[in-house]
Amino acid sequence: MTFLPMSEDAELSSDAIAAAERQVQLHGGRITNMKRTLLGHVPSFDAYMEWYTLKDELEPYIGERAVSLFSYAISDANECLVCSVFFRRILIESGDDPDDPQVTETEQLLLDWGRMIATDPNGIPPAFRERLERAFSPKLRIILVAFAGLMVATNLFNTVGRVPLDEVLYDFRKPGDDRTE
């Protein structure tokens, strides 16, 4: 059972409707269960939708696939059902196997870092930080850490809020996982 209320269309304020329309116009897609929940408070919705701004900033540097892998690593390590399945879907639909992706050295670095960020952000070894410094410019590291922070925040929102998994994602869960929230 959800913890946070998920607004129906008829319950949305005019500001919430405008925010939803703006989101779809700028980034496509649909209003997911998470977005519908966030629309109950437009400033919160707007804050979380900045994830897309940072995603758009990252893609020219590391590519869409690397962004999805980084996001998946964070979400999977955080055990966020909604976000991990969302990124599993993106990876599967692009022909990847999220359980055994064939990755570049940079993508592997991002997968490892994403898992560390989610599980022990204080325990990232100095040698690993040095690898990150060699791989990514200072500006790109800022964007990556800010993006990771928003990804973790999104994981937290969905998990603590018990936001239900969108039905369109059910078929993309890990084998044997029948959870819906």
Steps between C-alpha positions, in 0.01 A plus 500: 500500500633842411614732773482822297178596321494472123276770354237424239469742207186659646684571827791685341527877540536716191869547594547124517333448162724769349810340656404157364435639152833686506684183605349292220561776245866545600597137559232283343387184663204480728394597848618202702377399844798680654428822309128476579589468869739797484235712328325518839761771576622687192824637655598141588409387149711778349797418723499133404451575131840674502631144465417540129704821479808324634435194282495727195827659617669160545399331177731699268797404719437134581207394281143397568593137565759593765246726671252211509763257630609746771137560599426127502805424717394759758134393498572128509750538786243714684243227441257752355246291310348785298828654383694177447221352288463828309868482400483125436231578246713764328797264484297199383316700235833624365624141468705479821495238770487698827610191693812453286565812292798507267659828603792726422760585763327834564158336532644244746648787700155662514331171597748447784475861614120494489492195725748660742299822510188305591652264753790682666558855377746565786701190417607576143872412499756769415637289214153483348461877535830538315363289215194725488722809491693356204182401317284809554568874499424698816183645344381158390563358849282777644218414260539126565487541879203739481322261264575206731361701791174557315491132404541399865232754597267354239568149634422623851177669393371188326609258771392695808185622324420143395422629153356208304678367195337616178322208333689566174817397687380167643656293218843659559545388861784261580403137446305374801424850633125549523502811720288796395607745773 
